[in-house]
Amino acid sequence: MSSIPSIFKALDTGTLAGVRHMLKGLNAGEIARLLETCPPKEREVLWGLIDSDIESDVLQRLSEEVRDDILGKLDTSEVAALTEGWDVDDIADVLQSLPDRVTAEVLKLMSNMDRQRVETVLTYPEDSAGGLMSTDTITVRPDLTIDVVLRYLRRHEEIPEMTDSLFVVTRDNLYIGRLPLRVLLTANPDTPVYKLMQQDEHSIEAATPDSEVAILFEREDLVSAAVIDSERRLLGRITIDDVVDVIRDDADHSLMSMAGLAEDEDTFISIARAAPRRLLWLGINLITALAASAAIGQFQDTLDKVIALAVLMPIVASMGGVAGTQTLTVVIRGMALGHIQKNNLKWLVNREVLLGSLNGIIWALVIATVAGLWFQDPTISLIISAAMIINLIVASLAGVLLPISLKSLRIDPALAGGVALTTVTDIVGFVTFLGLATLFY
């Protein structure tokens, strides 16, 4: 990728022939990365300079938002041509992000078999096992011999990528097990499949959320898994490369949601598209800030009497926010991994409250000492230390209960948890500190 500065320099000088020549020396992954590092105008110019025989590979390696931006400027025949030969699940991902009119036109341009496969995947939500699966599978009957299966495989020009097993089904396509390739290749040719196949305990129903699929793959060290419907009919398969994408997307989602952004946010997204996303989140934050300010406003007389309170007040809220965020992060991660259940929730709440109490006492002693030396007022020390302990306990408790409550309301904890927690810790911190000050002063 050392040629990237040279490419940008050539773009600036307008020597497009030189840029085209330099692009020929890059592979699809490098070109995809190059496109993702470009602002929109330069990206459009570069896309027009890529050789047509590598465009499809480049497109597959782009992040979702950049890919959709490029596809949105192409006509339906170009979209159909670029996605030809892709795995069914990848085509479905692309079509789900396009307008319905475009999706319908692209489907019309496909062969009947490809169209049926894609439509099968499109019937399921994108974040489910059905939306994640590929319908490209190899199936065999249980009564066939290994010799017949091997002769059947030799009729294929190639087998699907990431194939580690053949799926064993009945004549009605009911899934009954898998035949690992390592067993197939070493077995006696006269042995029937049913004697060698493994009863598969890891088949996945199509409606299963993709986060649960990722957990299953991680826990069982799977390379692939069969996807079935409620009647155990085989629909397709999920492979480890699909699960890696889910894990990466979930990590991006957790990070970006804390700022109210999409997990596939384009670094060089235009102002027109970025502004509405950020405005909404800033607006929500303003509302919570106004709520905290309203709480402070109730104690204006106290603040007028003791100026030191205004100096120390942010400390209590800030410490509560940090403590709550620590707990919130642990809980959201535990929920994503499936660790948190009803039977262990009470233990988790108790632990976090005890942690909040311990941290509150330790730092209350520190801030009491600092405030006492600073303002030479033991009452101030007592007030801020008591408020610190209370707010850290409340913050720890909120860090556990908020994400669980949000999830029960079908609200994404990663998206809304941070704002809700900040509101709680700010208001509790301010009200506790100023309320105690009002009592003492």
N, C-alpha and C positions, 0 to 999 in steps of 0.2 A: 504493500500500500504506500510505499515511498513515492510513487508517481502521482499521488493525489495533489500535492502542492503544484506540481507541473501542470496538471489538468486544470486546476483553478486559475493558474496564471494564463494558460492558453485561452480559457473561457473569457477572462478579462480583456485579453487583447483581440478576441474575435477570430482566432485562428482555429476554426472548427475542424478543418481537415486534420490538423495535428491532434486535436482531441479525439477524433474518431480513430486515428492510428494508435494512440495510447490506450484507448478502451479495448482494442483488440488484444492487448497484452495482459488484460485482467480476466479472471474467471468470474462466474456468475455471482458468487458470494461477495467478492470484492467490489463488483459494480453495484450490487445492492447496497452495500455499506456506503459507497460513494454517494449514491442517490439520497440516502438518509441524512447525509451531512450537508446537503445543499438546500439553500432557500428555494421557494417554489419556482421562480423564473429560471434559475440555473438548472433545476431538476428537470423541467420540461424540455430544455434544450438538450440536456444529456440523454434523456430518454429517446429523443429523435435521432441520436447518433449511434445508438446501440444496434449491433447487427441483429437482423430479424431472427436468425436461427438460435440466438441465445436469450431473446426477450422473455420467453416463457420461463426459463430457469431463473432468470433474474427476478421476475415477478413473484415466484414462489418463495423467494428468500427475503422479500421485503416485509417490514412490519405492516400490520393490518391497515393503519390509517394512511400510510404512504401508498400502499398498494391500491386502496380504494380511491385515493386521490387521482392516481394515474388511470385506473380503469374508468373512472367517471368521465374522463375526457375522450374515451374511445367509443366507437359505435359497436352495436351488438355483434356483428360478424367478426370484428377484431377481438372482442372478449371471448367469443366462442373458439376462435382459432388459437388464442394464447393459452386457454385452459384445456385444450384438447390433449388427452393423454395423462392428465393429472389424476391423482387418486380421487375417488368419489367424495370423500369427506372434505378434501381441499376445495373441490369445485363448489360443494355446498356452502362452505364458509364464504367464498367469494359471492355467490348468488344471494346469500342472506343479507349482505351489506349493500346490495344494489336495489334500485327501485323495482317494484313488482312488475312494471311494464317491461323493463329491460330483462329481468329474470325470465319472464314468459317467452320473450323473443329468443333468448339464448337457448332455452330448453327446446324450442322448436327446431333449432339448427343442429341438435344432437341426434345421434342414432337412437332408435327405439330402446335398445338395451341400456345405453348410457343414460337416457332420459329416465327410464324406470328406476335405475339405481340411484340417481341423484334425487328424484322425487321421493324415494323411500327415506333417504336421510333428511330431506327438507321437512318431512312431517313431524320431526322431533325437534325440541328446543336445541339451540346451539350449544348450551352448556349442560347437555345430558349425554349419556352413553350413546343414545341413538344418533344424536347430532355429531358425535365424535367419531363414530365407527366408519369403517370402509366396508363396502359390500363385496370386495374382491377377495373371495375365499375359495379354498379347494376342499370339497367334501367327498367322502367315500361312504359306502354302505358297510355295515358290520359283518355281513356274510361273505364279503370278497376275501380272496387270499392276498397275501403280500405280493406275490408274483403279478397278479392282475393289477394291483394298485401301482406297482412300479412301471408296468407297461403303460398304464393310463397316464402317469406323470411324464413319461418320455414323449407323449404326444403333444405336450405343451412346449412352446418355444422357450418359455421361461415361467418360473413360478413367482407369485407376488413377493415383493420385498418384505423382509422381517418375518418370513414364514418359518416358524419353528415346529409347527404341528399341523396335521390335517384334521379337519373336523369330521366326526362320525355322526351320521344322521340316518333316520329311517326313510322309507320311501315317501312319507308325508312331511319330510324336512324337519322332523322333531330331533332336537339335539340330544345326543346320549353320551358323548365323550370325545376325547381327542387321541390322536395317534402321533406321538412325537417322532420327528424325523430321525432322531438318534436311534430310536427303537426300530423304525421302519428299515433303515439301512443295514441293520445287523441281524434282522430276524430271518428265520427259515422261510424260504419263498412259499412253502405250502401251508403255512400257518394262517388261519383266518384272522381277520382284523379284530373281531370281538374278543379273542383271547389275549390280545396285546394292548388294546386301547385302555386308556385311563379314564375312570369315572371322574368327570371334571366338577370340582366343588367351587370353581371360581368363575363360572359363567355369570354374566352381568345382564340384568334386565335393562331394556332400552331406556326406561324412564329414570334410571339411577343418575343422580347429579355427578358432573365430571369430577368434582372435588373428592367424592367417595371412590370414584374409579382410581384416581391418583393414589389415594391411601391404600387401596387394595393392591395395586401394582407394587407399591413400596414395601408393604408388609409381606407379601408373598414372593417378591423378586420375580415377577412375571415378565415375559417378553411379549406375549399376546394373550388375549382373552376373547372368548366367544360372546357375542351379544345376542340375546334371545328376547322374544316377546313373552307376554304373560302365560302363554300356552306352551312355552319352551320351543317354539319354532326358531330356527337359526336365522338371524337377520344379517349378521356381518361379524366383524372382528375389530378389536382395538389393539393397537401395537404400542410398544414402548415409546416410539418417537412422537406419537400423538399425546401421550401422557407427559412427556417432557415439556411439550408446548403448554399443557394445562398448568403444570407446576410453575413455569416461567410467567405465564399470564397471571396466576394467582399472586405471585410475589410482586409483580408490577402493580396489580390492583391494590394490594395492601399498602404499598408505598404511595401511589398516586392518589388514592382515595382520601388519604389524610389531608390532602390539599384541595379536595373536591375536583380532581382532574381524572380523565379517562386513563385506563392503564396503557392504552396504545397511543397516547398523546404524541403527536408529531412535534419534534423539537422546533421545527421551522414552520409550524402552522401559521396561517395568515392571521392578521389582527382581527379581521372581520369574523373569523371562526373562533379565535381564542377569547375575544372579549366577552361574549355572552356566557361562556362557561365560567370564567373567573368572576364576572359580575354577580352571578347568582350566589356563589360561595361567599364573596365579600359582603353581599347583602345579608346573608344569614348571620355572618359573624358580627355585622353591625347591630343586628337586632339583639344578639346575646350581650354585646358590649353595652347597649343601652339599658338592658335589664340589670347588669352589674352596676352601672352608673346610677340607676334609680335606687338601688339598694344603698349606695353610698350617700345619696341625697337625703335619705331619711335621718342621717346623723350629722347634718351640716352644723348644727349648734355645737355639738361636741368637738368637731374638727376646728371650729373657730376658736374654741377655748384652748385646745392643746395642739399646737402646730406639729409636734413630734409624731402625732398619729398619722398625719399625711405622709411623713417621711418613711415610716415603718410599714404602713399599710400594704404596699405592693409585695413585701417579702412574704407575708402569710399566704396570699393568693398564689404567688409564684411557686412556693414550695409545695402547696397542695396540688397545683397543676402538674408538676414534675412527678410527684408520687403517684398521682392518679394515672398519668400516662404510662408509667412503668407497669402498673397493674393491668391497665387496659391492653397494652401490647401483648403481655403474657397470655391474657385470657383470649384475645382474638386469635392468636396463634394456636392456642390449645383447641379452640372451637374449629379452626380450619383443619387441624390434624385429627379431629374426632376424639380428642382426649377427654373433653369435658362432658359428663353425663349427669343425670339426676342423682345418681348414687354417690358421686364424689363432689357435688356442688357445695354441700354444707361444709365439708373439710376445707375446700378452697376458700370459701368466704371467711371461715375462722382464721385460716392462716394469714390472709391478707389483712384482716383487722388487727391481728397481733403484730404483724410486720409494721403496719401503719402506726400502731401504738408505740412500738419500740423506737422506730425512727423519729416519731413525734417527740418522745421524751428526750432522746439524745440531742436533737437539734433545738429543742425548746431550751435546754440548758445552755447551749451555745449562744443562741440569740438573746436569751435573758441576760447573760453576762455582757455581751456586746452592747445591748441597749442600756444596761445599767451604767456602764462606763461612759457611754456616749452622752446620755442625757441626765445622768446623776439623779435618776428617779426610779426607786424600787417598784413603784406602782406600774410604770410602763413595762418593766421587766416581767412582772407577774402577768399583766394583760396579754402581752405578745406571746409569752410561753404557753399560756392556757389556750389561746387561739390557735397556735401552731399545732398543738397536740390534737385538738378537736378537728381541725381542717385536714390533717394528714390521715386521721382515722376515717373521716367521711370520704376523702378522696380515694382511699384504698377500697372502701366498701362500694363506692360508685363505679370504680374501675372494673369490679366484678359484675355487678348487677346491671349496669347500663347495657353492655353488649348483649347480654343474655336476654334482657327485656326487648331490645331493638330487634333481635333475631326472631323472637316470638311474634313480633308485630310485622315481620317480613320486611324489615328495614335493614339495609346493609350496615353492620356494626363498624366496619372499616371506614365507611363513608361518613356516617353521622356520629359515631362514638366520640371522636375527638372534640367536636363542637359542643356536644351535650356535656361532656366531662368538664371542659373548660368553663362552661356556664355554671355548673354546679360548684366547682372549686372556687371560682371567683366570688360568687354570691355568698356561699357559706363562709369563705375566708373573711370577706369584708363585713358581713353582718355579725359574725362572731367577735371579731376584733373590735369593731366600733360599738357593738352592743355591750361588751364587757367594759369598754372605756366609758360608756354612758353611765353604767352602774357605779363605777368607781369615782368618776369625776362629776 
